[in-house]
Amino acid sequence: MQVDPPVGQSGWWITAKIARLKSMKKLAEKIDHSSPLRTYIPAGMAAPGPPLGPMLGQRNINIAPFCKDFNERTANIKPGIPLPTRVKVNADRSYILTIHKPPVTYFLKQAAGVSRGVMQPGKEYEEFLEERKKVVEEQKKELQEKREAKMLRTA
């Protein structure tokens, strides 16, 4: 129910309404629309130089303490392993640092002995499969020869 202001008294009515709106604005929670910084940082190797330094500087994070904090948290991990990192920046320039586990692709590349993925997807994969076929055929031949030798010994 809205009450009309008294006749001739419109000035104080508006100021009271504005004061009430300002007090409500102070009570309302502020919503942060900024997205977290998502990046891969090598374990124990955070440095203030590019590319990490400019990314942190754009978000007004003090770079040197961040690097020190990150390197301390990742001291127990083998240096150089890329770690997915999320940095949420607060209004007072403090941050929440979340470090996730290394990606599975890193471990797969380590196990395969390659430093990077294929550059020509069809061709390199076919060559790899052909090599594996040759190895499997050689192993089958060796197994067959062992079986035949065992059968001759037992017969």
ROTOR-487136 format. One record per atom (N, C-alpha, C): residue in one letter; chain; atom name; x, y, z. Coordinates in nm, 2 decimals, padded with zeros to 4 digits. Layout:
<balums>
+-----+-------+------+--------+--------+--------+
| res | chain | atom |   east |  north |     up |
+-----+-------+------+--------+--------+--------+
|   A |     A |   CA |      X |      Y |      Z |
...
+-----+-------+------+--------+--------+--------+
</balums>
This chain:
<balums>
+-----+-------+------+--------+--------+--------+
| res | chain | atom |   east |  north |     up |
+-----+-------+------+--------+--------+--------+
|   M |     A |    N |  00.08 | -00.12 |  00.00 |
|   M |     A |   CA |  00.00 |  00.00 |  00.00 |
|   M |     A |    C |  00.09 |  00.12 |  00.00 |
|   Q |     A |    N |  00.07 |  00.21 | -00.10 |
|   Q |     A |   CA |  00.15 |  00.33 | -00.11 |
|   Q |     A |    C |  00.07 |  00.45 | -00.07 |
|   V |     A |    N |  00.13 |  00.53 |  00.02 |
|   V |     A |   CA |  00.07 |  00.65 |  00.07 |
|   V |     A |    C |  00.12 |  00.77 | -00.01 |
|   D |     A |    N |  00.03 |  00.85 | -00.06 |
|   D |     A |   CA |  00.07 |  00.97 | -00.13 |
|   D |     A |    C |  00.13 |  01.07 | -00.03 |
|   P |     A |    N |  00.23 |  01.15 | -00.07 |
|   P |     A |   CA |  00.29 |  01.25 |  00.02 |
|   P |     A |    C |  00.19 |  01.35 |  00.05 |
|   P |     A |    N |  00.20 |  01.41 |  00.17 |
|   P |     A |   CA |  00.11 |  01.52 |  00.20 |
|   P |     A |    C |  00.13 |  01.64 |  00.11 |
|   V |     A |    N |  00.03 |  01.71 |  00.08 |
|   V |     A |   CA |  00.03 |  01.82 | -00.01 |
|   V |     A |    C |  00.13 |  01.93 |  00.05 |
|   G |     A |    N |  00.22 |  01.98 | -00.04 |
|   G |     A |   CA |  00.32 |  02.08 |  00.00 |
|   G |     A |    C |  00.43 |  02.03 |  00.08 |
|   Q |     A |    N |  00.44 |  01.90 |  00.11 |
|   Q |     A |   CA |  00.55 |  01.84 |  00.19 |
|   Q |     A |    C |  00.63 |  01.74 |  00.11 |
|   S |     A |    N |  00.64 |  01.75 | -00.02 |
|   S |     A |   CA |  00.70 |  01.65 | -00.11 |
|   S |     A |    C |  00.85 |  01.64 | -00.09 |
|   G |     A |    N |  00.92 |  01.74 | -00.05 |
|   G |     A |   CA |  01.06 |  01.74 | -00.04 |
|   G |     A |    C |  01.11 |  01.64 |  00.07 |
|   W |     A |    N |  01.06 |  01.65 |  00.19 |
|   W |     A |   CA |  01.11 |  01.56 |  00.30 |
|   W |     A |    C |  01.07 |  01.41 |  00.27 |
|   W |     A |    N |  00.96 |  01.39 |  00.20 |
|   W |     A |   CA |  00.91 |  01.26 |  00.17 |
|   W |     A |    C |  01.01 |  01.19 |  00.08 |
|   I |     A |    N |  01.06 |  01.26 | -00.02 |
|   I |     A |   CA |  01.16 |  01.20 | -00.12 |
|   I |     A |    C |  01.29 |  01.17 | -00.05 |
|   T |     A |    N |  01.34 |  01.26 |  00.04 |
|   T |     A |   CA |  01.46 |  01.24 |  00.11 |
|   T |     A |    C |  01.45 |  01.12 |  00.20 |
|   A |     A |    N |  01.34 |  01.10 |  00.27 |
|   A |     A |   CA |  01.32 |  00.99 |  00.36 |
|   A |     A |    C |  01.33 |  00.86 |  00.28 |
|   K |     A |    N |  01.27 |  00.86 |  00.16 |
|   K |     A |   CA |  01.27 |  00.74 |  00.08 |
|   K |     A |    C |  01.41 |  00.71 |  00.03 |
|   I |     A |    N |  01.48 |  00.81 | -00.01 |
|   I |     A |   CA |  01.62 |  00.79 | -00.06 |
|   I |     A |    C |  01.71 |  00.73 |  00.06 |
|   A |     A |    N |  01.69 |  00.79 |  00.18 |
|   A |     A |   CA |  01.77 |  00.74 |  00.29 |
|   A |     A |    C |  01.74 |  00.59 |  00.32 |
|   R |     A |    N |  01.61 |  00.56 |  00.31 |
|   R |     A |   CA |  01.58 |  00.42 |  00.33 |
|   R |     A |    C |  01.64 |  00.33 |  00.23 |
|   L |     A |    N |  01.64 |  00.37 |  00.10 |
|   L |     A |   CA |  01.70 |  00.29 | -00.01 |
|   L |     A |    C |  01.85 |  00.27 |  00.01 |
|   K |     A |    N |  01.92 |  00.38 |  00.06 |
|   K |     A |   CA |  02.06 |  00.37 |  00.08 |
|   K |     A |    C |  02.09 |  00.27 |  00.20 |
|   S |     A |    N |  02.01 |  00.27 |  00.30 |
|   S |     A |   CA |  02.03 |  00.18 |  00.41 |
|   S |     A |    C |  02.01 |  00.04 |  00.37 |
|   M |     A |    N |  01.91 |  00.02 |  00.28 |
|   M |     A |   CA |  01.89 | -00.12 |  00.23 |
|   M |     A |    C |  02.00 | -00.16 |  00.14 |
|   K |     A |    N |  02.06 | -00.07 |  00.06 |
|   K |     A |   CA |  02.17 | -00.10 | -00.02 |
|   K |     A |    C |  02.29 | -00.15 |  00.06 |
|   K |     A |    N |  02.32 | -00.09 |  00.17 |
|   K |     A |   CA |  02.43 | -00.13 |  00.26 |
|   K |     A |    C |  02.41 | -00.27 |  00.32 |
|   L |     A |    N |  02.28 | -00.30 |  00.35 |
|   L |     A |   CA |  02.25 | -00.43 |  00.40 |
|   L |     A |    C |  02.26 | -00.54 |  00.30 |
|   A |     A |    N |  02.23 | -00.51 |  00.18 |
|   A |     A |   CA |  02.24 | -00.62 |  00.07 |
|   A |     A |    C |  02.38 | -00.66 |  00.05 |
|   E |     A |    N |  02.39 | -00.80 |  00.03 |
|   E |     A |   CA |  02.53 | -00.85 |  00.01 |
|   E |     A |    C |  02.57 | -00.82 | -00.13 |
|   K |     A |    N |  02.70 | -00.79 | -00.14 |
|   K |     A |   CA |  02.76 | -00.75 | -00.27 |
|   K |     A |    C |  02.79 | -00.89 | -00.35 |
|   I |     A |    N |  02.75 | -00.89 | -00.47 |
|   I |     A |   CA |  02.78 | -01.01 | -00.55 |
|   I |     A |    C |  02.90 | -00.99 | -00.63 |
|   D |     A |    N |  02.99 | -01.09 | -00.63 |
|   D |     A |   CA |  03.12 | -01.08 | -00.70 |
|   D |     A |    C |  03.10 | -01.15 | -00.84 |
|   H |     A |    N |  03.11 | -01.08 | -00.95 |
|   H |     A |   CA |  03.09 | -01.14 | -01.08 |
|   H |     A |    C |  03.22 | -01.18 | -01.15 |
|   S |     A |    N |  03.34 | -01.16 | -01.08 |
|   S |     A |   CA |  03.46 | -01.19 | -01.14 |
|   S |     A |    C |  03.48 | -01.34 | -01.15 |
|   S |     A |    N |  03.54 | -01.39 | -01.26 |
|   S |     A |   CA |  03.57 | -01.53 | -01.27 |
|   S |     A |    C |  03.71 | -01.56 | -01.21 |
|   P |     A |    N |  03.73 | -01.68 | -01.16 |
|   P |     A |   CA |  03.86 | -01.72 | -01.11 |
|   P |     A |    C |  03.96 | -01.73 | -01.22 |
|   L |     A |    N |  04.08 | -01.71 | -01.19 |
|   L |     A |   CA |  04.20 | -01.73 | -01.28 |
|   L |     A |    C |  04.22 | -01.88 | -01.29 |
|   R |     A |    N |  04.22 | -01.93 | -01.41 |
|   R |     A |   CA |  04.25 | -02.07 | -01.43 |
|   R |     A |    C |  04.37 | -02.08 | -01.52 |
|   T |     A |    N |  04.47 | -02.15 | -01.46 |
|   T |     A |   CA |  04.60 | -02.17 | -01.53 |
|   T |     A |    C |  04.67 | -02.29 | -01.49 |
|   Y |     A |    N |  04.77 | -02.34 | -01.57 |
|   Y |     A |   CA |  04.85 | -02.45 | -01.53 |
|   Y |     A |    C |  04.99 | -02.39 | -01.49 |
|   I |     A |    N |  05.03 | -02.42 | -01.37 |
|   I |     A |   CA |  05.16 | -02.37 | -01.32 |
|   I |     A |    C |  05.25 | -02.49 | -01.28 |
|   P |     A |    N |  05.37 | -02.49 | -01.33 |
|   P |     A |   CA |  05.46 | -02.61 | -01.30 |
|   P |     A |    C |  05.49 | -02.61 | -01.15 |
|   A |     A |    N |  05.49 | -02.73 | -01.09 |
|   A |     A |   CA |  05.50 | -02.74 | -00.94 |
|   A |     A |    C |  05.64 | -02.69 | -00.90 |
|   G |     A |    N |  05.64 | -02.60 | -00.80 |
|   G |     A |   CA |  05.76 | -02.55 | -00.74 |
|   G |     A |    C |  05.84 | -02.45 | -00.83 |
|   M |     A |    N |  05.78 | -02.41 | -00.94 |
|   M |     A |   CA |  05.85 | -02.32 | -01.04 |
|   M |     A |    C |  05.77 | -02.20 | -01.07 |
|   A |     A |    N |  05.69 | -02.15 | -00.98 |
|   A |     A |   CA |  05.61 | -02.03 | -01.00 |
|   A |     A |    C |  05.71 | -01.91 | -00.99 |
|   A |     A |    N |  05.71 | -01.83 | -01.10 |
|   A |     A |   CA |  05.80 | -01.71 | -01.10 |
|   A |     A |    C |  05.72 | -01.59 | -01.14 |
|   P |     A |    N |  05.77 | -01.47 | -01.10 |
|   P |     A |   CA |  05.70 | -01.35 | -01.12 |
|   P |     A |    C |  05.70 | -01.30 | -01.27 |
|   G |     A |    N |  05.78 | -01.37 | -01.35 |
|   G |     A |   CA |  05.79 | -01.33 | -01.49 |
|   G |     A |    C |  05.67 | -01.38 | -01.57 |
|   P |     A |    N |  05.67 | -01.35 | -01.70 |
|   P |     A |   CA |  05.56 | -01.40 | -01.79 |
|   P |     A |    C |  05.56 | -01.55 | -01.80 |
|   P |     A |    N |  05.45 | -01.61 | -01.81 |
|   P |     A |   CA |  05.32 | -01.56 | -01.83 |
|   P |     A |    C |  05.24 | -01.54 | -01.70 |
|   L |     A |    N |  05.29 | -01.59 | -01.59 |
|   L |     A |   CA |  05.22 | -01.58 | -01.46 |
|   L |     A |    C |  05.21 | -01.44 | -01.41 |
|   G |     A |    N |  05.32 | -01.37 | -01.41 |
|   G |     A |   CA |  05.32 | -01.23 | -01.36 |
|   G |     A |    C |  05.21 | -01.14 | -01.41 |
|   P |     A |    N |  05.20 | -01.13 | -01.55 |
|   P |     A |   CA |  05.10 | -01.04 | -01.60 |
|   P |     A |    C |  04.96 | -01.08 | -01.57 |
|   M |     A |    N |  04.93 | -01.22 | -01.56 |
|   M |     A |   CA |  04.80 | -01.26 | -01.53 |
|   M |     A |    C |  04.76 | -01.22 | -01.39 |
|   L |     A |    N |  04.86 | -01.23 | -01.29 |
|   L |     A |   CA |  04.83 | -01.19 | -01.16 |
|   L |     A |    C |  04.82 | -01.04 | -01.14 |
|   G |     A |    N |  04.90 | -00.97 | -01.22 |
|   G |     A |   CA |  04.90 | -00.82 | -01.21 |
|   G |     A |    C |  04.77 | -00.77 | -01.26 |
|   Q |     A |    N |  04.71 | -00.82 | -01.36 |
|   Q |     A |   CA |  04.58 | -00.78 | -01.41 |
|   Q |     A |    C |  04.47 | -00.79 | -01.31 |
|   R |     A |    N |  04.49 | -00.88 | -01.21 |
|   R |     A |   CA |  04.39 | -00.90 | -01.11 |
|   R |     A |    C |  04.43 | -00.84 | -00.98 |
|   N |     A |    N |  04.53 | -00.75 | -00.98 |
|   N |     A |   CA |  04.58 | -00.68 | -00.86 |
|   N |     A |    C |  04.62 | -00.77 | -00.75 |
|   I |     A |    N |  04.69 | -00.89 | -00.78 |
|   I |     A |   CA |  04.74 | -00.98 | -00.68 |
|   I |     A |    C |  04.89 | -00.94 | -00.66 |
|   N |     A |    N |  04.94 | -00.94 | -00.54 |
|   N |     A |   CA |  05.08 | -00.92 | -00.52 |
|   N |     A |    C |  05.15 | -01.04 | -00.56 |
|   I |     A |    N |  05.24 | -01.03 | -00.66 |
|   I |     A |   CA |  05.30 | -01.14 | -00.73 |
|   I |     A |    C |  05.40 | -01.22 | -00.65 |
|   A |     A |    N |  05.49 | -01.15 | -00.58 |
|   A |     A |   CA |  05.60 | -01.22 | -00.51 |
|   A |     A |    C |  05.54 | -01.31 | -00.40 |
|   P |     A |    N |  05.45 | -01.26 | -00.31 |
|   P |     A |   CA |  05.40 | -01.35 | -00.21 |
|   P |     A |    C |  05.32 | -01.46 | -00.27 |
|   F |     A |    N |  05.25 | -01.44 | -00.38 |
|   F |     A |   CA |  05.18 | -01.55 | -00.45 |
|   F |     A |    C |  05.27 | -01.66 | -00.49 |
|   C |     A |    N |  05.38 | -01.62 | -00.56 |
|   C |     A |   CA |  05.48 | -01.72 | -00.60 |
|   C |     A |    C |  05.54 | -01.80 | -00.49 |
|   K |     A |    N |  05.57 | -01.72 | -00.38 |
|   K |     A |   CA |  05.63 | -01.79 | -00.26 |
|   K |     A |    C |  05.53 | -01.89 | -00.20 |
|   D |     A |    N |  05.40 | -01.85 | -00.19 |
|   D |     A |   CA |  05.30 | -01.93 | -00.13 |
|   D |     A |    C |  05.28 | -02.06 | -00.22 |
|   F |     A |    N |  05.27 | -02.04 | -00.35 |
|   F |     A |   CA |  05.25 | -02.15 | -00.44 |
|   F |     A |    C |  05.37 | -02.25 | -00.43 |
|   N |     A |    N |  05.49 | -02.20 | -00.43 |
|   N |     A |   CA |  05.61 | -02.28 | -00.43 |
|   N |     A |    C |  05.62 | -02.36 | -00.30 |
|   E |     A |    N |  05.58 | -02.30 | -00.19 |
|   E |     A |   CA |  05.57 | -02.37 | -00.06 |
|   E |     A |    C |  05.47 | -02.48 | -00.06 |
|   R |     A |    N |  05.35 | -02.45 | -00.11 |
|   R |     A |   CA |  05.25 | -02.56 | -00.11 |
|   R |     A |    C |  05.28 | -02.67 | -00.20 |
|   T |     A |    N |  05.36 | -02.65 | -00.31 |
|   T |     A |   CA |  05.40 | -02.76 | -00.40 |
|   T |     A |    C |  05.54 | -02.81 | -00.38 |
|   A |     A |    N |  05.60 | -02.78 | -00.26 |
|   A |     A |   CA |  05.74 | -02.83 | -00.24 |
|   A |     A |    C |  05.75 | -02.98 | -00.23 |
|   N |     A |    N |  05.64 | -03.05 | -00.19 |
|   N |     A |   CA |  05.65 | -03.20 | -00.18 |
|   N |     A |    C |  05.62 | -03.27 | -00.32 |
|   I |     A |    N |  05.59 | -03.19 | -00.42 |
|   I |     A |   CA |  05.56 | -03.25 | -00.55 |
|   I |     A |    C |  05.68 | -03.24 | -00.64 |
|   K |     A |    N |  05.70 | -03.33 | -00.73 |
|   K |     A |   CA |  05.82 | -03.33 | -00.82 |
|   K |     A |    C |  05.82 | -03.20 | -00.90 |
|   P |     A |    N |  05.93 | -03.12 | -00.90 |
|   P |     A |   CA |  05.93 | -03.00 | -00.97 |
|   P |     A |    C |  05.90 | -03.01 | -01.12 |
|   G |     A |    N |  05.82 | -02.92 | -01.18 |
|   G |     A |   CA |  05.80 | -02.92 | -01.32 |
|   G |     A |    C |  05.67 | -02.99 | -01.36 |
|   I |     A |    N |  05.60 | -03.06 | -01.27 |
|   I |     A |   CA |  05.47 | -03.12 | -01.31 |
|   I |     A |    C |  05.37 | -03.01 | -01.32 |
|   P |     A |    N |  05.30 | -03.00 | -01.43 |
|   P |     A |   CA |  05.20 | -02.90 | -01.45 |
|   P |     A |    C |  05.08 | -02.92 | -01.36 |
|   L |     A |    N |  05.04 | -02.82 | -01.28 |
|   L |     A |   CA |  04.93 | -02.84 | -01.19 |
|   L |     A |    C |  04.82 | -02.74 | -01.23 |
|   P |     A |    N |  04.69 | -02.79 | -01.25 |
|   P |     A |   CA |  04.58 | -02.70 | -01.27 |
|   P |     A |    C |  04.56 | -02.62 | -01.15 |
|   T |     A |    N |  04.55 | -02.49 | -01.16 |
|   T |     A |   CA |  04.54 | -02.40 | -01.05 |
|   T |     A |    C |  04.43 | -02.30 | -01.07 |
|   R |     A |    N |  04.35 | -02.28 | -00.97 |
|   R |     A |   CA |  04.24 | -02.18 | -00.97 |
|   R |     A |    C |  04.27 | -02.08 | -00.86 |
|   V |     A |    N |  04.26 | -01.95 | -00.90 |
|   V |     A |   CA |  04.28 | -01.84 | -00.81 |
|   V |     A |    C |  04.16 | -01.75 | -00.80 |
|   K |     A |    N |  04.10 | -01.74 | -00.69 |
|   K |     A |   CA |  03.98 | -01.66 | -00.67 |
|   K |     A |    C |  04.03 | -01.53 | -00.59 |
|   V |     A |    N |  04.00 | -01.42 | -00.65 |
|   V |     A |   CA |  04.05 | -01.29 | -00.60 |
|   V |     A |    C |  03.94 | -01.22 | -00.52 |
|   N |     A |    N |  03.96 | -01.19 | -00.39 |
|   N |     A |   CA |  03.87 | -01.12 | -00.31 |
|   N |     A |    C |  03.88 | -00.96 | -00.33 |
|   A |     A |    N |  03.78 | -00.89 | -00.28 |
|   A |     A |   CA |  03.78 | -00.74 | -00.30 |
|   A |     A |    C |  03.90 | -00.68 | -00.23 |
|   D |     A |    N |  03.95 | -00.74 | -00.12 |
|   D |     A |   CA |  04.06 | -00.68 | -00.05 |
|   D |     A |    C |  04.20 | -00.72 | -00.10 |
|   R |     A |    N |  04.21 | -00.77 | -00.22 |
|   R |     A |   CA |  04.33 | -00.81 | -00.29 |
|   R |     A |    C |  04.39 | -00.94 | -00.23 |
|   S |     A |    N |  04.32 | -01.01 | -00.14 |
|   S |     A |   CA |  04.36 | -01.14 | -00.10 |
|   S |     A |    C |  04.31 | -01.24 | -00.20 |
|   Y |     A |    N |  04.35 | -01.36 | -00.19 |
|   Y |     A |   CA |  04.31 | -01.46 | -00.29 |
|   Y |     A |    C |  04.30 | -01.60 | -00.22 |
|   I |     A |    N |  04.22 | -01.68 | -00.29 |
|   I |     A |   CA |  04.20 | -01.82 | -00.25 |
|   I |     A |    C |  04.27 | -01.91 | -00.36 |
|   L |     A |    N |  04.37 | -01.98 | -00.32 |
|   L |     A |   CA |  04.45 | -02.06 | -00.41 |
|   L |     A |    C |  04.40 | -02.21 | -00.40 |
|   T |     A |    N |  04.36 | -02.26 | -00.51 |
|   T |     A |   CA |  04.32 | -02.40 | -00.52 |
|   T |     A |    C |  04.41 | -02.47 | -00.62 |
|   I |     A |    N |  04.48 | -02.57 | -00.57 |
|   I |     A |   CA |  04.57 | -02.65 | -00.66 |
|   I |     A |    C |  04.51 | -02.79 | -00.67 |
|   H |     A |    N |  04.49 | -02.83 | -00.80 |
|   H |     A |   CA |  04.43 | -02.96 | -00.83 |
|   H |     A |    C |  04.54 | -03.06 | -00.86 |
|   K |     A |    N |  04.50 | -03.19 | -00.88 |
|   K |     A |   CA |  04.59 | -03.29 | -00.92 |
|   K |     A |    C |  04.64 | -03.27 | -01.06 |
|   P |     A |    N |  04.76 | -03.33 | -01.10 |
|   P |     A |   CA |  04.81 | -03.31 | -01.24 |
|   P |     A |    C |  04.71 | -03.38 | -01.34 |
|   P |     A |    N |  04.71 | -03.33 | -01.46 |
|   P |     A |   CA |  04.62 | -03.40 | -01.56 |
|   P |     A |    C |  04.67 | -03.54 | -01.60 |
|   V |     A |    N |  04.58 | -03.62 | -01.63 |
|   V |     A |   CA |  04.61 | -03.76 | -01.67 |
|   V |     A |    C |  04.69 | -03.76 | -01.80 |
|   T |     A |    N |  04.67 | -03.67 | -01.89 |
|   T |     A |   CA |  04.75 | -03.66 | -02.01 |
|   T |     A |    C |  04.90 | -03.65 | -01.98 |
|   Y |     A |    N |  04.93 | -03.58 | -01.88 |
|   Y |     A |   CA |  05.08 | -03.56 | -01.84 |
|   Y |     A |    C |  05.14 | -03.70 | -01.81 |
|   F |     A |    N |  05.06 | -03.78 | -01.73 |
|   F |     A |   CA |  05.11 | -03.91 | -01.69 |
|   F |     A |    C |  05.12 | -04.01 | -01.81 |
|   L |     A |    N |  05.02 | -04.00 | -01.90 |
|   L |     A |   CA |  05.02 | -04.08 | -02.02 |
|   L |     A |    C |  05.14 | -04.05 | -02.11 |
|   K |     A |    N |  05.17 | -03.92 | -02.13 |
|   K |     A |   CA |  05.28 | -03.89 | -02.21 |
|   K |     A |    C |  05.41 | -03.93 | -02.14 |
|   Q |     A |    N |  05.42 | -03.93 | -02.01 |
|   Q |     A |   CA |  05.54 | -03.98 | -01.94 |
|   Q |     A |    C |  05.56 | -04.13 | -01.96 |
|   A |     A |    N |  05.44 | -04.20 | -01.95 |
|   A |     A |   CA |  05.45 | -04.35 | -01.97 |
|   A |     A |    C |  05.49 | -04.38 | -02.11 |
|   A |     A |    N |  05.44 | -04.31 | -02.21 |
|   A |     A |   CA |  05.46 | -04.34 | -02.35 |
|   A |     A |    C |  05.60 | -04.29 | -02.39 |
|   G |     A |    N |  05.66 | -04.20 | -02.31 |
|   G |     A |   CA |  05.79 | -04.15 | -02.34 |
|   G |     A |    C |  05.79 | -04.04 | -02.45 |
|   V |     A |    N |  05.68 | -03.97 | -02.46 |
|   V |     A |   CA |  05.68 | -03.86 | -02.56 |
|   V |     A |    C |  05.66 | -03.73 | -02.48 |
|   S |     A |    N |  05.71 | -03.62 | -02.54 |
|   S |     A |   CA |  05.71 | -03.49 | -02.47 |
|   S |     A |    C |  05.58 | -03.42 | -02.51 |
|   R |     A |    N |  05.53 | -03.45 | -02.63 |
|   R |     A |   CA |  05.40 | -03.37 | -02.67 |
|   R |     A |    C |  05.32 | -03.47 | -02.75 |
|   G |     A |    N |  05.20 | -03.43 | -02.78 |
|   G |     A |   CA |  05.11 | -03.51 | -02.86 |
|   G |     A |    C |  05.14 | -03.51 | -03.01 |
|   V |     A |    N |  05.07 | -03.58 | -03.09 |
|   V |     A |   CA |  05.10 | -03.59 | -03.23 |
|   V |     A |    C |  05.07 | -03.46 | -03.30 |
|   M |     A |    N |  05.15 | -03.43 | -03.40 |
|   M |     A |   CA |  05.13 | -03.31 | -03.48 |
|   M |     A |    C |  05.04 | -03.34 | -03.61 |
|   Q |     A |    N |  05.06 | -03.46 | -03.66 |
|   Q |     A |   CA |  04.98 | -03.51 | -03.77 |
|   Q |     A |    C |  04.90 | -03.63 | -03.73 |
|   P |     A |    N |  04.78 | -03.61 | -03.68 |
|   P |     A |   CA |  04.70 | -03.72 | -03.61 |
|   P |     A |    C |  04.69 | -03.85 | -03.69 |
|   G |     A |    N |  04.66 | -03.85 | -03.81 |
|   G |     A |   CA |  04.63 | -03.97 | -03.89 |
|   G |     A |    C |  04.76 | -04.05 | -03.91 |
|   K |     A |    N |  04.86 | -03.98 | -03.96 |
|   K |     A |   CA |  04.98 | -04.04 | -04.01 |
|   K |     A |    C |  05.07 | -04.10 | -03.89 |
|   E |     A |    N |  05.09 | -04.02 | -03.79 |
|   E |     A |   CA |  05.17 | -04.07 | -03.68 |
|   E |     A |    C |  05.11 | -04.18 | -03.61 |
|   Y |     A |    N |  04.98 | -04.18 | -03.60 |
|   Y |     A |   CA |  04.91 | -04.29 | -03.53 |
|   Y |     A |    C |  04.92 | -04.42 | -03.61 |
|   E |     A |    N |  04.90 | -04.41 | -03.74 |
|   E |     A |   CA |  04.92 | -04.53 | -03.83 |
|   E |     A |    C |  05.05 | -04.59 | -03.81 |
|   E |     A |    N |  05.16 | -04.51 | -03.81 |
|   E |     A |   CA |  05.30 | -04.56 | -03.80 |
|   E |     A |    C |  05.31 | -04.63 | -03.67 |
|   F |     A |    N |  05.26 | -04.57 | -03.56 |
|   F |     A |   CA |  05.26 | -04.63 | -03.43 |
|   F |     A |    C |  05.20 | -04.77 | -03.43 |
|   L |     A |    N |  05.08 | -04.78 | -03.49 |
|   L |     A |   CA |  05.01 | -04.90 | -03.50 |
|   L |     A |    C |  05.08 | -05.01 | -03.58 |
|   E |     A |    N |  05.14 | -04.97 | -03.69 |
|   E |     A |   CA |  05.22 | -05.06 | -03.77 |
|   E |     A |    C |  05.34 | -05.12 | -03.69 |
|   E |     A |    N |  05.41 | -05.03 | -03.61 |
|   E |     A |   CA |  05.52 | -05.08 | -03.53 |
|   E |     A |    C |  05.47 | -05.17 | -03.42 |
|   R |     A |    N |  05.36 | -05.14 | -03.36 |
|   R |     A |   CA |  05.30 | -05.23 | -03.26 |
|   R |     A |    C |  05.26 | -05.37 | -03.32 |
|   K |     A |    N |  05.21 | -05.36 | -03.44 |
|   K |     A |   CA |  05.17 | -05.49 | -03.51 |
|   K |     A |    C |  05.29 | -05.58 | -03.53 |
|   K |     A |    N |  05.40 | -05.52 | -03.57 |
|   K |     A |   CA |  05.52 | -05.59 | -03.59 |
|   K |     A |    C |  05.57 | -05.66 | -03.46 |
|   V |     A |    N |  05.57 | -05.58 | -03.36 |
|   V |     A |   CA |  05.61 | -05.63 | -03.23 |
|   V |     A |    C |  05.53 | -05.75 | -03.18 |
|   V |     A |    N |  05.40 | -05.73 | -03.20 |
|   V |     A |   CA |  05.30 | -05.84 | -03.16 |
|   V |     A |    C |  05.32 | -05.96 | -03.24 |
|   E |     A |    N |  05.34 | -05.95 | -03.37 |
|   E |     A |   CA |  05.36 | -06.06 | -03.46 |
|   E |     A |    C |  05.49 | -06.14 | -03.42 |
|   E |     A |    N |  05.60 | -06.06 | -03.39 |
|   E |     A |   CA |  05.72 | -06.12 | -03.34 |
|   E |     A |    C |  05.70 | -06.20 | -03.21 |
|   Q |     A |    N |  05.63 | -06.14 | -03.12 |
|   Q |     A |   CA |  05.60 | -06.21 | -03.00 |
|   Q |     A |    C |  05.52 | -06.34 | -03.02 |
|   K |     A |    N |  05.42 | -06.33 | -03.11 |
|   K |     A |   CA |  05.34 | -06.45 | -03.14 |
|   K |     A |    C |  05.43 | -06.56 | -03.20 |
|   K |     A |    N |  05.52 | -06.53 | -03.29 |
|   K |     A |   CA |  05.61 | -06.63 | -03.35 |
|   K |     A |    C |  05.70 | -06.69 | -03.24 |
|   E |     A |    N |  05.76 | -06.61 | -03.15 |
|   E |     A |   CA |  05.84 | -06.66 | -03.04 |
|   E |     A |    C |  05.76 | -06.75 | -02.95 |
|   L |     A |    N |  05.64 | -06.72 | -02.92 |
|   L |     A |   CA |  05.55 | -06.80 | -02.84 |
|   L |     A |    C |  05.52 | -06.93 | -02.91 |
|   Q |     A |    N |  05.49 | -06.93 | -03.04 |
|   Q |     A |   CA |  05.46 | -07.05 | -03.11 |
|   Q |     A |    C |  05.58 | -07.14 | -03.12 |
|   E |     A |    N |  05.70 | -07.08 | -03.14 |
|   E |     A |   CA |  05.83 | -07.16 | -03.14 |
|   E |     A |    C |  05.85 | -07.23 | -03.00 |
|   K |     A |    N |  05.82 | -07.16 | -02.90 |
|   K |     A |   CA |  05.84 | -07.22 | -02.76 |
|   K |     A |    C |  05.74 | -07.33 | -02.74 |
|   R |     A |    N |  05.62 | -07.31 | -02.79 |
|   R |     A |   CA |  05.52 | -07.42 | -02.77 |
|   R |     A |    C |  05.56 | -07.55 | -02.85 |
|   E |     A |    N |  05.61 | -07.52 | -02.98 |
|   E |     A |   CA |  05.65 | -07.64 | -03.06 |
|   E |     A |    C |  05.77 | -07.71 | -02.99 |
|   A |     A |    N |  05.86 | -07.63 | -02.94 |
|   A |     A |   CA |  05.98 | -07.69 | -02.88 |
|   A |     A |    C |  05.94 | -07.77 | -02.75 |
|   K |     A |    N |  05.84 | -07.72 | -02.68 |
|   K |     A |   CA |  05.80 | -07.79 | -02.56 |
|   K |     A |    C |  05.72 | -07.92 | -02.60 |
|   M |     A |    N |  05.65 | -07.91 | -02.71 |
|   M |     A |   CA |  05.57 | -08.03 | -02.75 |
|   M |     A |    C |  05.67 | -08.14 | -02.80 |
|   L |     A |    N |  05.78 | -08.10 | -02.86 |
|   L |     A |   CA |  05.88 | -08.20 | -02.91 |
|   L |     A |    C |  05.96 | -08.26 | -02.79 |
|   R |     A |    N |  05.98 | -08.18 | -02.69 |
|   R |     A |   CA |  06.05 | -08.23 | -02.57 |
|   R |     A |    C |  05.96 | -08.33 | -02.49 |
|   T |     A |    N |  05.83 | -08.30 | -02.48 |
|   T |     A |   CA |  05.74 | -08.39 | -02.41 |
|   T |     A |    C |  05.70 | -08.51 | -02.49 |
|   A |     A |    N |  05.70 | -08.51 | -02.62 |
|   A |     A |   CA |  05.66 | -08.62 | -02.70 |
|   A |     A |    C |  05.76 | -08.73 | -02.71 |
+-----+-------+------+--------+--------+--------+
</balums>
